[in-house]
Amino acid sequence: MTDTATATGGVTELPVGSVTDLIAAVDTLGVAVDTILAQGEHTWHRIGTDEREKLYRRVEQARRKLSAVDAAVVTGFQADFVMPCGPRAPRWLADRFGLTHREAKTRVAAAARLATTETTNPALVCDARLPQLTAAVRAGVLDAEPVARLDRMIAALPCSVQDRVAVAADAPVVELVRTAGPDAVAGLRPFLLGIVGVEEPYTDDDRARVREVTLGRQGEDGMTPISGALTPELASVLQRLMADYASPGSLTGTADGADGADAADSADGADAAGAESAGVGDMRTPGQRRHDALFAAVSAGYGRGRELVPGRGTTTIVAAVTLE
């Protein structure tokens, strides 16, 4: 037997049911999946194409509905102080349940928008809930992935407008997914900025909040990927570095940052013709030249006691601003 109650975020008539029934339902779910698997692929092939499509749509609908179960479980773990909040949450979930880190991040991000109850955990930030999107997940219209995408887009907006944008985007996003499919969520950024209503809503604090540089896991070949989001200040410094040191012929003749600085020093004062001739035979790609320039800068400025001197003049940063 189940009762109903109104939950936070506008989602109504949510079941408040029996633990015994829940356990029995999970057992039944496992048995049902095992039964489907036991039929084998040839049984599916014996069903007509149209009927097979209908059956598979029902399977997919059930799979999507389970995203609401994921949200309930994740929120429950966090509310009980069992699962950490913040950046460590996905790793905890992945380790406990054998998920990939990406899948765990998706479930945690979606749970922030699909949760239907309040929590007493002060570390768990209560983001604006999306009741219509939650209802769509519970109906099997979409799963956690587009919800997590939307959450990331909203989180990238200024803090002062995030809740307002989330509430305003709730119904349109559901309609978009129904008509254009879940991948359409990836193109929502202009729409969300339109809801904000200003051309440049970001402040320095907003940019500082999302700044990051991440070194990935080293590969079998010894190479390490890098990704991140740079503040305008750091981006301008790196652009200047690349302009001064990543042109053909810059820092050639060595792979060592300190020697690269020496090479730059020796080229100081060379005329334009000499600079052009220095680039002859430089077979590096633009990406390789940028890598070498960054390596030389870090090597010269981090514990080497050296200062890079551009061999072809120093690039100047020019900032254009409006009167306002």
QUIURJO-V858144 format. One line per field, one symbol per residue. ss: DSSP state (h for helix, s for strand, l for the rest). burial: I if it has 24 or more other ideal C-beta (glycine too) atoms within 12 Angstrom, else O. A space follows every 50 residues. Layout:
ss: ???
burial: ???
This chain:
ss: llsssllllllllsssllhhhhhhhhhhhhhhhhhhhhhhhhhhhlllhh hhhhhhhhhhhhhhhhhhhhhhhhhhhhhllllllhhhhhhhhhhhhlll hhhhhhhhhhhhhhllllllllllllllllhhhhhhhhlllllhhhhhhh hhhhhlllhhhhhhhhhhhhhhhhhhhhhhlhhhhhhlhhhhhhhhllll lllhhhhhhhlssssllllllllllssssllhhhhhhhhhhhhhhlllll llllllhhhhhhhhhhhllllhhhhhhhlllllllhhhhhhhhhhhhhhh hlllllllllllllllllllllll
burial: OOOOOOIOIOIOOIOOOOOOOOOOOOOOOOOOOOOOOOOOOOOOOOOOOO OOOOOOOOOOOOOIIIIIIIIIIIIOIIIOOOIOIOOOIIOIIOOOOOOO OOIIIIIIIIIIIIIIIOIOOOOIOIIIIIIIIIIIIIOOIIIIIIIIII IIIIIIIIIOIIIOIIIIIIOIIIOIIOOOOIOOIOOIOOOIOOIIOOOO OIOOOOOOOOOOOOOOOOOOOOOOOOOOOOOOOOOOOIOOIIOIIIIIII IIOOOOIIOIIIIIOOIOOOOOOOIOOIIOOOOOOOOOIIIIIIIIIOII OOOOOOOIIIIIOOOOOOOOOOOO
